[in-house]
Amino acid sequence: MNALVRQATPHDAEAIAEVHIRSWQVAYRGQLPDHYLDHLGHELDRRITLWRSEISSPRSATNEVWVAGTEAEVSGFVALGPARDADSSVSGEVYAIYVSPNRWGRGLGRALFAHATNRLASLGYSTAMLWVLESNTRARRFYEVAGWAVDGGSKRESNPAGIELREVSYRIRFNREKEE
């Protein structure tokens, strides 16, 4: 699939929120409680507002949201920027990457992830990181195939519903020639 990857606009917020919710409901089934996943649709308005804000008023000049799909349809997205849990002057982070489940296995995720990795390198970061649910073997395999590696970081967080999330971090180093 030749995916169109472009920078998100506020108009994309609803489609991004829908992809975000639907991909959680499918990808995290069996990893998070069914009752939580089944009720995520009730968060649509809140997530639209969140994504519209992330796109319209990014926290920094290097916070970006990109979408992929066709001219008429957003089928996936990636959000990136300075690392939150590391030295943000040298490390960037992929905050989120999700593809609509009916588009899985068609190269859309690979295109988005390659774009995000290249953007982080072009923004001057020497490394990039991301957090993933420890139990998400599908995503972990995806990152490893793309050349990212577990870096030993782990954390436990509770989401707003009080569900504990156990996450591990992945990292990639960018080859940089010394500037003289």
WOSULUR-V244657 format. One record per residue. N is the residue number from 1. D_FIRST is the distance of its C-alpha to the first C-alpha in Angstrom with 2 decimals. Layout:
n: [N,N]
d_first: [D_FIRST,D_FIRST]
//
This chain:
n: [1,2,3,4,5,6,7,8,9,10,11,12,13,14,15,16,17,18,19,20,21,22,23,24,25,26,27,28,29,30,31,32,33,34,35,36,37,38,39,40,41,42,43,44,45,46,47,48,49,50,51,52,53,54,55,56,57,58,59,60,61,62,63,64,65,66,67,68,69,70,71,72,73,74,75,76,77,78,79,80,81,82,83,84,85,86,87,88,89,90,91,92,93,94,95,96,97,98,99,100,101,102,103,104,105,106,107,108,109,110,111,112,113,114,115,116,117,118,119,120,121,122,123,124,125,126,127,128,129,130,131,132,133,134,135,136,137,138,139,140,141,142,143,144,145,146,147,148,149,150,151,152,153,154,155,156,157,158,159,160,161,162,163,164,165,166,167,168,169,170,171,172,173,174,175,176,177,178,179,180]
d_first: [0.00,3.78,5.84,9.42,11.79,15.35,18.72,19.71,22.60,25.25,23.83,20.78,23.24,23.34,19.61,19.60,22.69,21.29,18.19,20.73,23.13,20.89,19.17,22.73,24.00,21.62,21.18,24.88,26.41,29.11,29.19,30.62,33.11,31.90,34.24,32.66,29.06,30.24,31.82,29.12,28.45,31.89,30.66,28.19,30.59,31.46,27.89,27.12,30.21,29.25,25.80,27.33,29.97,27.66,25.82,29.01,31.41,29.81,32.32,32.05,30.62,28.10,26.82,23.39,20.81,17.23,14.69,10.95,9.28,10.19,13.62,15.18,13.87,13.91,11.97,13.02,15.57,17.46,21.16,23.04,26.44,29.70,30.41,32.55,34.23,34.70,36.02,33.77,35.01,33.30,30.63,27.61,25.87,22.59,24.19,21.37,17.68,16.43,13.38,14.16,14.92,13.28,9.81,10.99,9.70,5.93,6.09,7.03,10.58,10.44,9.30,12.04,14.47,14.32,14.91,17.74,19.27,19.35,20.85,23.49,24.42,24.70,26.91,29.35,29.19,30.26,28.65,26.23,26.53,25.23,26.80,25.46,27.36,29.21,28.42,24.62,23.91,20.20,19.70,22.27,20.55,17.27,19.47,21.41,18.54,17.65,21.31,23.03,26.31,28.68,31.43,34.15,33.94,34.30,35.38,36.30,35.89,36.65,34.44,36.25,36.76,38.55,36.01,36.09,32.86,33.08,30.64,30.17,28.93,26.56,26.88,25.61,27.87,26.91,28.78,31.07,33.65,36.99,37.78,41.24]
//
